Amino acid sequence: MESKKKKILVIRLSAIGDIVWTSPSLRCLKTQLPNVELHFCTKKQYQSMVENNPYLDKIHYLEDDLNTLVKTLKAEQFDTVIDLHKNLRSAWIRWHLWKKSYSYSKKSFRRWLFVNFKLPVMTTLHVAERYLEAIKPLGIVDDGKGLDYFLSEKDSVSKEKLPITHQNGYTAFIIGASTFTKRLPMNKMIELCQKINMPIMLLGGKEELSTGNELVKAFEQPEMKAKCQTVIYNACGIFSLNESVFLAKQAQFVFGHDTGLTHILAAYKKKIYAIYGGTSTIGFYPYRTDYYAIENKNLRCRPCSKSGLDSCPKKHFKCMQDINFDFELSQATQVSDDYSNKRS
């Protein structure tokens, strides 16, 4: 007689980077536990990030009403709940489901000491590994495979949709970030694009459209054209998140701020040039991929926050303004010549 499936719910409501960091835990739960039915709970706005994941049997979305979601989840009769968010809403869900639960260690007090007093108490363990630590009591071991991110056929973008200047290769520059202190100011973006000196595709949401247009305009000036071969295509707000992932995956090089789309690219083992301003790489670097951190290491005030601020507390913004672009472009992995390769 076939044994009854064990139903497990994993909760991670937001945001982009954090959701992709749960992917090793999801894979290990599904592949290492016998006869498990794996469910995932997140916000509706992140549906495209998880709907193609083959390790998930069912996904539940938080829309407007938390109580409606709780009612739906209670009807599932889970055996185990794993809280990889650990905030008030996820605690509310756990409390109402009243099942055996596990949660990860946020290290909140250590992060507070690290940010406010610069004490070397913050664990170097990546968040993805702290998620895995939370499920060790279930017999889960880290398989060492890193992140997953799954695209579908509809997420592909044909080469013909791109400008001719970008159809034979480009660098992806992910210009978005959730806060001011995580983004390069315009003068430094221009300096970086000059250093790259090849066709660049800007990636981000609609909120980055005006910034992208400003960069395009800067490199259309005759004096700039005389200095470098940089040609910029502003794709911000044109493509969906998954289409942007597809485009960045095809890029020869990837640059990006400390933001969700940058961290997704680690799932494809891309060499990532990751830009850090007011935040720190400790525990939040591009996971298990070759990366180069572009950061100013000579400031006592850095990091100034755990996840970025809307202004520089010191008013000088030296973490970005004094950053040196001392990298050399090199690829750790070969980029496929088959632009139509749509597998995630």
C-alpha positions as CSV (number, residue, x, y, z in Angstrom):
1,M,0.0,0.0,0.0
2,E,1.3,3.4,-1.0
3,S,2.1,5.6,2.0
4,K,0.2,8.9,2.4
5,K,1.9,11.9,1.0
6,K,3.4,14.3,3.4
7,K,2.2,17.8,2.7
8,I,4.7,20.6,3.4
9,L,4.0,24.4,3.0
10,V,6.9,26.8,2.5
11,I,6.2,30.5,3.1
12,R,8.2,33.3,1.5
13,L,5.9,36.3,0.7
14,S,8.5,38.6,-0.8
15,A,10.8,39.9,-2.4
16,I,12.5,38.9,-5.7
17,G,16.0,38.2,-4.3
18,D,14.6,36.4,-1.2
19,I,12.3,34.2,-3.2
20,V,15.0,33.0,-5.6
21,W,17.2,32.3,-2.5
22,T,14.5,29.8,-1.4
23,S,15.0,27.7,-4.5
24,P,17.8,25.4,-3.1
25,S,15.5,24.6,-0.2
26,L,12.6,23.8,-2.4
27,R,14.6,21.5,-4.6
28,C,16.2,19.7,-1.7
29,L,12.8,19.2,0.0
30,K,11.2,17.8,-3.1
31,T,14.1,15.5,-4.1
32,Q,15.3,14.3,-0.7
33,L,12.1,13.6,1.2
34,P,10.1,10.6,0.1
35,N,6.5,11.0,-1.1
36,V,6.3,14.7,-0.3
37,E,3.7,17.1,-1.7
38,L,5.3,20.5,-1.7
39,H,3.3,23.8,-1.6
40,F,4.6,27.3,-1.7
41,C,3.0,30.6,-0.5
42,T,4.0,34.0,-1.8
43,K,2.4,37.3,-2.9
44,K,0.5,37.2,-6.2
45,Q,2.8,39.8,-7.8
46,Y,5.6,37.2,-7.7
47,Q,3.6,34.5,-9.5
48,S,5.9,34.5,-12.6
49,M,8.9,33.7,-10.4
50,V,7.5,30.4,-9.1
51,E,4.8,29.2,-11.5
52,N,7.3,27.3,-13.7
53,N,9.1,25.6,-10.8
54,P,8.8,21.8,-11.3
55,Y,9.6,21.1,-7.7
56,L,6.3,22.7,-6.5
57,D,3.1,20.8,-6.5
58,K,0.9,23.7,-5.7
59,I,1.3,27.5,-5.1
60,H,-0.9,29.7,-2.9
61,Y,-0.9,33.5,-3.4
62,L,-1.5,36.3,-1.0
63,E,-3.6,39.0,-2.7
64,D,-5.6,41.5,-0.6
65,D,-7.0,39.4,2.2
66,L,-4.7,37.5,4.6
67,N,-7.6,35.8,6.3
68,T,-8.9,34.4,3.0
69,L,-5.5,32.9,2.3
70,V,-5.3,31.4,5.8
71,K,-8.7,29.8,5.3
72,T,-7.5,28.2,2.0
73,L,-4.3,27.0,3.6
74,K,-6.1,25.5,6.6
75,A,-8.2,23.4,4.2
76,E,-5.0,21.8,2.8
77,Q,-4.3,20.1,6.2
78,F,-0.5,20.4,6.0
79,D,1.8,18.2,8.0
80,T,4.6,20.7,8.2
81,V,5.0,24.5,7.8
82,I,8.4,26.1,6.9
83,D,8.5,29.8,7.4
84,L,11.4,31.4,5.4
85,H,10.0,34.9,5.8
86,K,9.6,35.2,9.5
87,N,7.6,38.4,9.8
88,L,4.2,39.2,11.4
89,R,2.1,37.9,8.5
90,S,4.0,34.7,8.1
91,A,3.8,34.2,11.9
92,W,0.0,34.8,11.6
93,I,-0.3,32.1,9.0
94,R,1.8,29.6,11.1
95,W,-0.3,30.3,14.2
96,H,-3.6,29.7,12.4
97,L,-2.4,26.5,10.7
98,W,-1.3,25.1,14.1
99,K,1.1,22.6,12.6
100,K,4.7,21.6,13.3
101,S,6.7,24.5,11.9
102,Y,10.3,25.5,11.3
103,S,11.7,29.0,10.6
104,Y,15.1,30.4,9.7
105,S,17.3,32.6,11.8
106,K,17.2,36.2,10.6
107,K,20.1,37.3,12.8
108,S,18.3,40.6,13.3
109,F,20.2,41.7,16.4
110,R,23.6,40.8,14.8
111,R,22.6,42.8,11.7
112,W,21.7,45.7,13.9
113,L,25.1,45.6,15.7
114,F,26.8,45.2,12.3
115,V,25.0,48.2,10.6
116,N,25.0,50.6,13.6
117,F,28.3,49.8,15.3
118,K,30.2,48.0,12.5
119,L,30.9,45.2,14.9
120,P,32.2,42.0,13.0
121,V,29.4,39.9,14.4
122,M,27.4,39.2,11.2
123,T,27.5,35.7,9.9
124,T,29.1,35.2,6.5
125,L,26.6,32.4,5.8
126,H,24.5,33.4,2.8
127,V,20.7,33.8,3.3
128,A,20.1,30.8,1.0
129,E,22.2,28.7,3.3
130,R,20.4,30.0,6.4
131,Y,17.2,28.8,4.7
132,L,18.7,25.4,4.3
133,E,19.8,25.4,7.9
134,A,16.2,25.8,8.9
135,I,15.2,22.6,7.3
136,K,18.1,20.4,8.4
137,P,16.0,18.9,11.2
138,L,13.9,17.3,8.4
139,G,16.9,15.4,7.2
140,I,17.7,17.8,4.4
141,V,21.3,18.3,3.3
142,D,22.7,21.0,1.0
143,D,23.1,19.4,-2.5
144,G,25.6,22.2,-3.5
145,K,23.8,23.0,-6.7
146,G,23.0,26.6,-6.0
147,L,20.0,28.5,-7.2
148,D,17.2,27.5,-9.6
149,Y,15.1,29.8,-11.8
150,F,12.8,28.4,-14.4
151,L,11.5,30.2,-17.5
152,S,8.9,29.1,-20.0
153,E,8.6,29.3,-23.8
154,K,6.6,32.5,-23.6
155,D,9.5,34.2,-21.7
156,S,11.9,34.1,-24.7
157,V,12.6,37.2,-26.7
158,S,13.6,36.8,-30.4
159,K,16.8,38.5,-31.5
160,E,14.7,40.4,-34.1
161,K,13.0,42.4,-31.4
162,L,16.3,44.0,-30.5
163,P,18.1,46.9,-32.2
164,I,20.6,45.8,-34.9
165,T,23.3,47.2,-32.7
166,H,22.5,44.6,-30.0
167,Q,21.8,41.5,-32.1
168,N,25.3,40.2,-32.1
169,G,26.2,40.6,-28.4
170,Y,25.8,43.1,-25.6
171,T,26.4,43.7,-21.9
172,A,23.4,43.7,-19.6
173,F,23.3,46.5,-17.0
174,I,20.6,46.1,-14.4
175,I,20.0,49.7,-13.3
176,G,17.2,49.3,-10.9
177,A,17.3,49.0,-7.1
178,S,14.8,49.4,-4.3
179,T,16.5,52.4,-2.6
180,F,18.7,55.4,-3.4
181,T,21.8,54.1,-1.6
182,K,21.8,50.9,-3.6
183,R,21.9,52.8,-7.0
184,L,24.8,54.5,-8.8
185,P,24.2,58.2,-9.4
186,M,23.9,59.2,-13.0
187,N,27.5,60.5,-13.3
188,K,28.8,57.1,-12.1
189,M,26.5,55.2,-14.4
190,I,27.9,57.2,-17.3
191,E,31.4,56.4,-16.2
192,L,30.7,52.7,-15.9
193,C,29.1,52.6,-19.3
194,Q,32.2,54.3,-20.8
195,K,34.4,51.7,-19.2
196,I,32.3,48.8,-20.6
197,N,32.7,50.4,-24.0
198,M,30.4,48.0,-26.0
199,P,26.7,47.8,-26.7
200,I,24.8,47.9,-23.4
201,M,21.2,46.8,-22.7
202,L,19.6,48.5,-19.7
203,L,17.3,46.3,-17.8
204,G,14.7,47.3,-15.1
205,G,11.1,48.1,-14.5
206,K,9.0,51.1,-15.7
207,E,10.3,53.1,-12.7
208,E,13.8,53.0,-14.3
209,L,12.6,54.2,-17.7
210,S,13.5,57.9,-17.3
211,T,16.9,57.0,-15.9
212,G,17.5,54.8,-18.9
213,N,16.5,57.5,-21.3
214,E,18.9,59.9,-19.6
215,L,21.7,57.4,-20.1
216,V,20.8,56.9,-23.8
217,K,20.8,60.7,-24.3
218,A,24.2,61.1,-22.8
219,F,25.8,58.6,-25.2
220,E,24.1,60.1,-28.2
221,Q,26.1,63.3,-27.8
222,P,28.8,63.7,-30.5
223,E,31.6,64.2,-27.9
224,M,30.6,61.0,-26.2
225,K,30.5,59.1,-29.5
226,A,34.1,60.3,-30.2
227,K,35.3,58.8,-26.8
228,C,33.9,55.3,-26.8
229,Q,31.9,52.7,-28.7
230,T,29.1,52.4,-26.1
231,V,25.7,52.2,-27.7
232,I,22.8,52.0,-25.2
233,Y,19.4,50.3,-25.6
234,N,17.0,51.2,-22.9
235,A,14.8,48.0,-22.3
236,C,13.5,49.2,-18.9
237,G,9.8,48.7,-18.7
238,I,9.5,47.1,-22.1
239,F,9.9,43.5,-21.0
240,S,8.5,41.4,-18.2
241,L,10.7,40.2,-15.3
242,N,11.1,36.8,-16.9
243,E,11.8,38.3,-20.4
244,S,14.4,40.5,-18.7
245,V,15.9,37.4,-17.1
246,F,16.0,35.7,-20.6
247,L,17.8,38.8,-22.1
248,A,20.3,39.1,-19.3
249,K,21.0,35.3,-19.6
250,Q,22.0,35.9,-23.2
251,A,24.4,38.8,-22.4
252,Q,28.1,38.5,-22.7
253,F,28.6,40.3,-19.4
254,V,26.2,41.2,-16.5
255,F,26.4,44.3,-14.3
256,G,23.8,45.0,-11.7
257,H,23.1,46.7,-8.4
258,D,22.3,44.7,-5.3
259,T,18.8,43.9,-6.5
260,G,16.5,41.0,-7.3
261,L,17.2,40.6,-11.0
262,T,20.9,40.6,-10.4
263,H,20.6,37.8,-7.9
264,I,18.4,35.8,-10.2
265,L,21.2,35.7,-12.8
266,A,23.3,33.7,-10.3
267,A,21.0,30.7,-11.1
268,Y,22.6,30.6,-14.5
269,K,26.2,30.6,-13.3
270,K,26.9,33.9,-15.0
271,K,29.9,36.0,-14.1
272,I,28.2,38.9,-12.3
273,Y,29.8,42.4,-11.7
274,A,27.7,43.3,-8.6
275,I,27.6,46.9,-7.5
276,Y,27.2,47.6,-3.7
277,G,26.8,51.0,-2.1
278,G,25.2,51.4,1.3
279,T,24.6,47.7,1.7
280,S,27.1,44.9,2.3
281,T,27.9,41.7,0.4
282,I,28.1,39.8,3.7
283,G,25.4,37.1,3.5
284,F,23.9,38.8,0.4
285,Y,26.3,38.2,-2.4
286,P,25.5,36.6,-5.8
287,Y,25.1,33.0,-4.7
288,R,27.3,30.2,-5.9
289,T,28.4,31.9,-9.1
290,D,31.6,33.7,-10.1
291,Y,31.1,37.4,-9.2
292,Y,33.1,40.6,-8.8
293,A,32.0,43.0,-6.1
294,I,32.3,46.6,-7.2
295,E,32.3,48.5,-3.9
296,N,34.1,51.2,-1.9
297,K,35.8,49.3,1.0
298,N,37.4,52.4,2.5
299,L,34.5,53.9,4.4
300,R,33.8,53.5,8.1
301,C,30.1,54.5,7.5
302,R,29.4,51.5,5.3
303,P,27.1,49.6,5.5
304,C,24.6,52.3,6.6
305,S,21.6,50.0,6.5
306,K,20.6,46.4,6.0
307,S,18.6,47.0,2.8
308,G,19.2,50.5,1.6
309,L,18.0,54.0,2.4
310,D,16.3,56.8,0.5
311,S,19.2,59.2,1.1
312,C,22.8,59.1,2.3
313,P,22.9,59.7,6.1
314,K,26.2,61.4,5.8
315,K,25.1,63.5,2.8
316,H,28.3,62.7,0.8
317,F,27.3,59.4,-0.8
318,K,30.9,58.4,-1.0
319,C,30.1,54.7,-1.1
320,M,28.9,55.3,-4.7
321,Q,30.5,58.6,-5.7
322,D,34.1,57.4,-4.8
323,I,33.7,53.9,-6.2
324,N,36.5,52.7,-8.5
325,F,35.7,50.7,-11.6
326,D,38.9,48.8,-11.5
327,F,37.5,45.6,-13.0
328,E,38.6,43.7,-16.1
329,L,36.0,42.1,-18.3
330,S,36.3,38.3,-18.3
331,Q,33.7,35.6,-18.6
332,A,33.7,32.6,-16.2
333,T,31.2,30.7,-18.4
334,Q,30.7,30.4,-22.1
335,V,27.7,32.3,-23.5
336,S,25.6,30.1,-25.8
337,D,25.6,31.2,-29.5
338,D,22.1,29.7,-29.8
339,Y,20.1,32.8,-28.9
340,S,16.9,30.7,-29.1
341,N,18.0,28.5,-26.2
342,K,15.0,29.0,-24.0
343,R,15.6,26.5,-21.3
344,S,15.8,28.0,-17.8
